Amino acid sequence: MTAVLYFKDGSSYAVTNYWLADGKLHYLTSYGGENAVDQKDLDLQKTVDENAAQGLTFTLRPGPVVSGGAVVVPQ
């Protein structure tokens, strides 16, 4: 299932993968783009609430999820 990230500026993005690294939220969009923004720009509560309404638990991770569901933590 695709998660949606909601930002404080009102924008939102459907993402296939997301993780935190060095205070930045990195994400891969459903259309294949990759980006990183300051963690403070994410509207975390709205992101959690809206994804929960769709049956998805949103959890910030320390690394991207790879095939098989494992989280890779950058060294």
N, CA, C and O atoms as a GROMACS GRO file, in nm:
protein
  300
    1MET      N    1   0.084  -0.118   0.000
    1MET     CA    2   0.000   0.000   0.000
    1MET      C    3   0.088   0.125   0.000
    1MET      O    4   0.192   0.127   0.066
    2THR      N    5   0.048   0.225  -0.071
    2THR     CA    6   0.121   0.350  -0.082
    2THR      C    7   0.081   0.445   0.030
    2THR      O    8  -0.038   0.466   0.055
    3ALA      N    9   0.180   0.501   0.098
    3ALA     CA   10   0.154   0.600   0.202
    3ALA      C   11   0.146   0.738   0.137
    3ALA      O   12   0.195   0.758   0.026
    4VAL      N   13   0.085   0.832   0.208
    4VAL     CA   14   0.082   0.971   0.162
    4VAL      C   15   0.148   1.057   0.269
    4VAL      O   16   0.113   1.049   0.387
    5LEU      N   17   0.244   1.140   0.227
    5LEU     CA   18   0.309   1.235   0.316
    5LEU      C   19   0.238   1.369   0.302
    5LEU      O   20   0.213   1.415   0.190
    6TYR      N   21   0.207   1.431   0.414
    6TYR     CA   22   0.143   1.563   0.415
    6TYR      C   23   0.240   1.664   0.475
    6TYR      O   24   0.296   1.641   0.581
    7PHE      N   25   0.258   1.775   0.404
    7PHE     CA   26   0.354   1.876   0.447
    7PHE      C   27   0.284   2.000   0.499
    7PHE      O   28   0.169   2.028   0.464
    8LYS      N   29   0.354   2.075   0.581
    8LYS     CA   30   0.298   2.194   0.645
    8LYS      C   31   0.260   2.303   0.544
    8LYS      O   32   0.178   2.389   0.575
    9ASP      N   33   0.319   2.300   0.425
    9ASP     CA   34   0.285   2.399   0.323
    9ASP      C   35   0.158   2.362   0.245
    9ASP      O   36   0.117   2.434   0.154
   10GLY      N   37   0.096   2.248   0.282
   10GLY     CA   38  -0.028   2.205   0.218
   10GLY      C   39  -0.008   2.103   0.107
   10GLY      O   40  -0.106   2.047   0.057
   11SER      N   41   0.115   2.077   0.068
   11SER     CA   42   0.140   1.978  -0.038
   11SER      C   43   0.134   1.837   0.020
   11SER      O   44   0.148   1.817   0.141
   12SER      N   45   0.114   1.740  -0.067
   12SER     CA   46   0.114   1.600  -0.027
   12SER      C   47   0.167   1.516  -0.142
   12SER      O   48   0.154   1.552  -0.259
   13TYR      N   49   0.228   1.403  -0.107
   13TYR     CA   50   0.287   1.314  -0.206
   13TYR      C   51   0.259   1.170  -0.170
   13TYR      O   52   0.274   1.130  -0.055
   14ALA      N   53   0.217   1.092  -0.269
   14ALA     CA   54   0.204   0.947  -0.252
   14ALA      C   55   0.345   0.891  -0.265
   14ALA      O   56   0.417   0.920  -0.360
   15VAL      N   57   0.384   0.809  -0.166
   15VAL     CA   58   0.521   0.758  -0.164
   15VAL      C   59   0.523   0.606  -0.151
   15VAL      O   60   0.435   0.546  -0.090
   16THR      N   61   0.626   0.548  -0.209
   16THR     CA   62   0.643   0.403  -0.201
   16THR      C   63   0.746   0.364  -0.096
   16THR      O   64   0.753   0.248  -0.055
   17ASN      N   65   0.827   0.462  -0.052
   17ASN     CA   66   0.929   0.437   0.049
   17ASN      C   67   0.966   0.570   0.113
   17ASN      O   68   0.963   0.673   0.047
   18TYR      N   69   1.002   0.567   0.240
   18TYR     CA   70   1.039   0.690   0.311
   18TYR      C   71   1.122   0.652   0.433
   18TYR      O   72   1.105   0.544   0.490
   19TRP      N   73   1.214   0.742   0.472
   19TRP     CA   74   1.298   0.717   0.589
   19TRP      C   75   1.362   0.848   0.634
   19TRP      O   76   1.369   0.946   0.559
   20LEU      N   77   1.409   0.848   0.759
   20LEU     CA   78   1.480   0.963   0.816
   20LEU      C   79   1.629   0.937   0.815
   20LEU      O   80   1.674   0.827   0.844
   21ALA      N   81   1.705   1.040   0.781
   21ALA     CA   82   1.851   1.033   0.789
   21ALA      C   83   1.904   1.174   0.807
   21ALA      O   84   1.877   1.262   0.725
   22ASP      N   85   1.978   1.196   0.914
   22ASP     CA   86   2.042   1.325   0.940
   22ASP      C   87   1.943   1.442   0.941
   22ASP      O   88   1.972   1.549   0.887
   23GLY      N   89   1.827   1.421   1.003
   23GLY     CA   90   1.728   1.528   1.014
   23GLY      C   91   1.648   1.554   0.888
   23GLY      O   92   1.568   1.647   0.883
   24LYS      N   93   1.670   1.473   0.786
   24LYS     CA   94   1.599   1.488   0.660
   24LYS      C   95   1.504   1.370   0.640
   24LYS      O   96   1.535   1.256   0.675
   25LEU      N   97   1.389   1.399   0.583
   25LEU     CA   98   1.295   1.295   0.544
   25LEU      C   99   1.319   1.267   0.396
   25LEU      O  100   1.295   1.353   0.311
   26HIS      N  101   1.364   1.148   0.367
   26HIS     CA  102   1.389   1.106   0.229
   26HIS      C  103   1.267   1.026   0.184
   26HIS      O  104   1.210   0.951   0.263
   27TYR      N  105   1.228   1.041   0.058
   27TYR     CA  106   1.115   0.964   0.010
   27TYR      C  107   1.122   0.940  -0.140
   27TYR      O  108   1.180   1.018  -0.216
   28LEU      N  109   1.059   0.829  -0.181
   28LEU     CA  110   1.045   0.794  -0.321
   28LEU      C  111   0.898   0.805  -0.355
   28LEU      O  112   0.813   0.743  -0.291
   29THR      N  113   0.867   0.885  -0.455
   29THR     CA  114   0.727   0.905  -0.492
   29THR      C  115   0.676   0.788  -0.574
   29THR      O  116   0.753   0.710  -0.631
   30SER      N  117   0.544   0.778  -0.579
   30SER     CA  118   0.482   0.669  -0.656
   30SER      C  119   0.508   0.682  -0.805
   30SER      O  120   0.493   0.585  -0.879
   31TYR      N  121   0.547   0.801  -0.852
   31TYR     CA  122   0.578   0.820  -0.994
   31TYR      C  123   0.728   0.813  -1.023
   31TYR      O  124   0.771   0.843  -1.134
   32GLY      N  125   0.808   0.771  -0.922
   32GLY     CA  126   0.949   0.743  -0.945
   32GLY      C  127   1.046   0.853  -0.905
   32GLY      O  128   1.166   0.836  -0.923
   33GLY      N  129   0.997   0.965  -0.852
   33GLY     CA  130   1.087   1.071  -0.809
   33GLY      C  131   1.146   1.042  -0.673
   33GLY      O  132   1.090   0.965  -0.595
   34GLU      N  133   1.259   1.105  -0.645
   34GLU     CA  134   1.324   1.091  -0.514
   34GLU      C  135   1.352   1.231  -0.461
   34GLU      O  136   1.393   1.319  -0.537
   35ASN      N  137   1.329   1.252  -0.331
   35ASN     CA  138   1.348   1.384  -0.273
   35ASN      C  139   1.384   1.369  -0.126
   35ASN      O  140   1.368   1.263  -0.067
   36ALA      N  141   1.434   1.478  -0.068
   36ALA     CA  142   1.462   1.485   0.075
   36ALA      C  143   1.428   1.626   0.122
   36ALA      O  144   1.463   1.724   0.056
   37VAL      N  145   1.359   1.635   0.235
   37VAL     CA  146   1.320   1.764   0.293
   37VAL      C  147   1.352   1.763   0.442
   37VAL      O  148   1.372   1.657   0.502
   38ASP      N  149   1.356   1.882   0.501
   38ASP     CA  150   1.375   1.889   0.646
   38ASP      C  151   1.259   1.819   0.716
   38ASP      O  152   1.143   1.836   0.679
   39GLN      N  153   1.291   1.742   0.816
   39GLN     CA  154   1.190   1.668   0.892
   39GLN      C  155   1.082   1.763   0.946
   39GLN      O  156   0.965   1.725   0.954
   40LYS      N  157   1.121   1.884   0.983
   40LYS     CA  158   1.027   1.980   1.042
   40LYS      C  159   0.919   2.024   0.943
   40LYS      O  160   0.817   2.079   0.985
   41ASP      N  161   0.940   2.002   0.812
   41ASP     CA  162   0.842   2.042   0.711
   41ASP      C  163   0.726   1.944   0.700
   41ASP      O  164   0.621   1.977   0.643
   42LEU      N  165   0.743   1.823   0.754
   42LEU     CA  166   0.638   1.722   0.750
   42LEU      C  167   0.531   1.753   0.854
   42LEU      O  168   0.562   1.780   0.970
   43ASP      N  169   0.405   1.748   0.813
   43ASP     CA  170   0.294   1.759   0.909
   43ASP      C  171   0.272   1.617   0.959
   43ASP      O  172   0.190   1.542   0.906
   44LEU      N  173   0.346   1.581   1.063
   44LEU     CA  174   0.348   1.443   1.110
   44LEU      C  175   0.211   1.397   1.158
   44LEU      O  176   0.168   1.287   1.123
   45GLN      N  177   0.142   1.479   1.235
   45GLN     CA  178   0.012   1.436   1.288
   45GLN      C  179  -0.088   1.412   1.176
   45GLN      O  180  -0.160   1.312   1.178
   46LYS      N  181  -0.093   1.501   1.077
   46LYS     CA  182  -0.186   1.481   0.965
   46LYS      C  183  -0.146   1.357   0.885
   46LYS      O  184  -0.232   1.281   0.841
   47THR      N  185  -0.016   1.337   0.866
   47THR     CA  186   0.032   1.220   0.792
   47THR      C  187  -0.011   1.092   0.864
   47THR      O  188  -0.060   0.999   0.800
   48VAL      N  189   0.008   1.086   0.995
   48VAL     CA  190  -0.031   0.968   1.073
   48VAL      C  191  -0.182   0.948   1.065
   48VAL      O  192  -0.229   0.837   1.038
   49ASP      N  193  -0.259   1.055   1.089
   49ASP     CA  194  -0.406   1.045   1.092
   49ASP      C  195  -0.464   1.004   0.957
   49ASP      O  196  -0.549   0.915   0.951
   50GLU      N  197  -0.420   1.068   0.851
   50GLU     CA  198  -0.477   1.040   0.717
   50GLU      C  199  -0.441   0.899   0.670
   50GLU      O  200  -0.524   0.831   0.609
   51ASN      N  201  -0.318   0.855   0.697
   51ASN     CA  202  -0.281   0.719   0.658
   51ASN      C  203  -0.356   0.616   0.741
   51ASN      O  204  -0.396   0.512   0.689
   52ALA      N  205  -0.376   0.643   0.870
   52ALA     CA  206  -0.452   0.552   0.956
   52ALA      C  207  -0.595   0.538   0.907
   52ALA      O  208  -0.653   0.430   0.914
   53ALA      N  209  -0.653   0.647   0.856
   53ALA     CA  210  -0.789   0.642   0.803
   53ALA      C  211  -0.798   0.549   0.682
   53ALA      O  212  -0.906   0.500   0.649
   54GLN      N  213  -0.684   0.525   0.617
   54GLN     CA  214  -0.679   0.433   0.502
   54GLN      C  215  -0.630   0.293   0.542
   54GLN      O  216  -0.608   0.207   0.457
   55GLY      N  217  -0.613   0.272   0.674
   55GLY     CA  218  -0.572   0.141   0.723
   55GLY      C  219  -0.422   0.119   0.720
   55GLY      O  220  -0.377   0.004   0.729
   56LEU      N  221  -0.343   0.227   0.709
   56LEU     CA  222  -0.198   0.214   0.702
   56LEU      C  223  -0.135   0.277   0.826
   56LEU      O  224  -0.166   0.392   0.860
   57THR      N  225  -0.047   0.204   0.892
   57THR     CA  226   0.027   0.258   1.005
   57THR      C  227   0.150   0.328   0.952
   57THR      O  228   0.235   0.266   0.888
   58PHE      N  229   0.161   0.459   0.980
   58PHE     CA  230   0.275   0.537   0.935
   58PHE      C  231   0.378   0.542   1.046
   58PHE      O  232   0.349   0.587   1.157
   59THR      N  233   0.500   0.494   1.018
   59THR     CA  234   0.609   0.493   1.114
   59THR      C  235   0.734   0.547   1.048
   59THR      O  236   0.774   0.499   0.941
   60LEU      N  237   0.798   0.646   1.110
   60LEU     CA  238   0.924   0.696   1.055
   60LEU      C  239   1.033   0.592   1.081
   60LEU      O  240   1.046   0.541   1.192
   61ARG      N  241   1.110   0.562   0.978
   61ARG     CA  242   1.212   0.457   0.986
   61ARG      C  243   1.351   0.516   0.968
   61ARG      O  244   1.365   0.624   0.909
   62PRO      N  245   1.454   0.447   1.018
   62PRO     CA  246   1.591   0.497   1.006
   62PRO      C  247   1.657   0.465   0.872
   62PRO      O  248   1.770   0.505   0.848
   63GLY      N  249   1.587   0.393   0.786
   63GLY     CA  250   1.643   0.358   0.656
   63GLY      C  251   1.533   0.311   0.565
   63GLY      O  252   1.422   0.283   0.612
   64PRO      N  253   1.559   0.302   0.435
   64PRO     CA  254   1.457   0.258   0.341
   64PRO      C  255   1.423   0.111   0.358
   64PRO      O  256   1.506   0.031   0.401
   65VAL      N  257   1.301   0.075   0.323
   65VAL     CA  258   1.260  -0.065   0.321
   65VAL      C  259   1.300  -0.122   0.187
   65VAL      O  260   1.276  -0.062   0.082
   66VAL      N  261   1.362  -0.239   0.189
   66VAL     CA  262   1.405  -0.305   0.066
   66VAL      C  263   1.320  -0.429   0.044
   66VAL      O  264   1.237  -0.464   0.128
   67SER      N  265   1.340  -0.495  -0.067
   67SER     CA  266   1.267  -0.616  -0.099
   67SER      C  267   1.268  -0.713   0.018
   67SER      O  268   1.373  -0.740   0.076
   68GLY      N  269   1.152  -0.765   0.052
   68GLY     CA  270   1.140  -0.857   0.164
   68GLY      C  271   1.099  -0.788   0.292
   68GLY      O  272   1.074  -0.855   0.393
   69GLY      N  273   1.090  -0.654   0.290
   69GLY     CA  274   1.042  -0.580   0.406
   69GLY      C  275   1.147  -0.540   0.507
   69GLY      O  276   1.113  -0.481   0.609
   70ALA      N  277   1.274  -0.571   0.483
   70ALA     CA  278   1.379  -0.533   0.577
   70ALA      C  279   1.409  -0.384   0.566
   70ALA      O  280   1.401  -0.326   0.458
   71VAL      N  281   1.444  -0.324   0.679
   71VAL     CA  282   1.486  -0.183   0.680
   71VAL      C  283   1.637  -0.180   0.676
   71VAL      O  284   1.704  -0.245   0.757
   72VAL      N  285   1.692  -0.104   0.582
   72VAL     CA  286   1.836  -0.090   0.571
   72VAL      C  287   1.875   0.041   0.641
   72VAL      O  288   1.831   0.149   0.601
   73VAL      N  289   1.957   0.031   0.745
   73VAL     CA  290   2.001   0.150   0.818
   73VAL      C  291   2.137   0.191   0.764
   73VAL      O  292   2.234   0.116   0.773
   74PRO      N  293   2.144   0.314   0.706
   74PRO     CA  294   2.272   0.361   0.651
   74PRO      C  295   2.378   0.371   0.760
   74PRO      O  296   2.347   0.407   0.874
   75GLN      N  297   2.501   0.340   0.726
   75GLN     CA  298   2.614   0.347   0.821
   75GLN      C  299   2.678   0.484   0.815
   75GLN      O  300   2.774   0.510   0.888
   0.00000   0.00000   0.00000
